[in-house]
Amino acid sequence: MKTIFSFLLLMALGMPAIAQEVTYRKDIRPLWNAKCVACHGAHAPDLGEFDENKEKYKALSQGPRMATYADMLFFIAWPDSGAIMRRLDDGKHTKDGKPGNMYATLGATEEERQKNLALFKAWVGQDAWVLKKQDAITKEELARIKAKY
């Protein structure tokens, strides 16, 4: 018994902490509520209405609705593939190095923005963080998306 306990103690001390899986409910929804709900909440227009009246909604500081998990998937996988990635990216994945138009909303400091961006990337999937639009994204790239509920 003492040997087993010693072995387990050594394993626990010697192993790095196992990263917990990032999920919409546990991680993304609270972040979204803190940073995104004001412009993308249930009051915001759906994607089709937003696209038809972009200037009107931009003047009202409203973006397309992302009030539910299903709404958010529209902007990750389909029909507006990669939109969240393009808008939240820090510019390290772009040719011109410019961050996406929503990157600044991820936090008050660069450290906070990077932390929250890392959370979104972990949720979407590091290998799925693709900035391509629906006409350029491949089936293989779509299959890499994790985005667990």
C-alpha positions, -999 to +999 in steps of 0.1 A: +000+000+000+028+024+009+044+017-025+013+024-044+008+057-025+044+067-031+040+059-068+008+079-072+023+108-053+053+108-076+031+106-107+010+135-095+040+157-087+059+148-119+031+152-144+020+187-156-015+196-149-039+182-175-056+210-193-093+210-190-114+209-221-127+243-231-165+244-236-190+270-247-210+267-214-181+268-190-156+291-208-169+309-239-204+319-227-191+338-196-165+355-217-190+364-244-214+378-217-186+400-204-172+412-238-197+407-266-234+407-254-238+444-257-235+443-295-243+407-303-270+398-278-306+385-283-316+421-293-292+421-323-303+413-358-299+378-373-271+374-398-294+378-429-309+410-415-275+424-405-261+417-440-290+435-456-287+466-434-250+467-424-246+505-423-278+509-402-266+483-376-230+496-375-244+531-367-263+515-338-232+497-327-248+464-333-234+433-349-251+401-360-268+381-332-246+355-315-269+349-285-268+311-286-243+284-292-260+277-325-257+313-335-220+313-327-215+282-349-227+302-379-196+324-375-172+295-370-182+268-394-211+277-417-225+298-433-201+326-423-171+303-420-142+317-402-159+350-393-151+348-356-115+338-363-110+367-387-126+393-364-109+381-332-075+373-346-045+393-333-030+397-367-004+370-364-024+350-390-028+377-416-007+389-445-007+425-434-004+418-396-035+437-387-057+424-360-094+417-367-119+445-360-131+428-328-097+419-313-096+450-292-129+440-275-112+409-260-097+429-231-085+462-218-048+452-220-028+432-245-023+405-218-060+401-213-067+401-250-041+374-256-055+353-227-091+356-241-079+349-276-061+318-264-094+307-248-113+311-281-086+293-300-087+264-276-124+262-280-125+264-318-094+242-320-058+253-326-057+234-359-091+249-368-082+286-364-085+293-401-093+328-414-108+315-447-143+324-458-169+298-468-159+296-505-123+289-496-125+267-465-120+229-471-140+200-457-109+189-438-105+223-422-142+223-411-137+188-397-110+201-373-134+225-355-140+214-319-163+241-304-177+218-277-210+228-261 
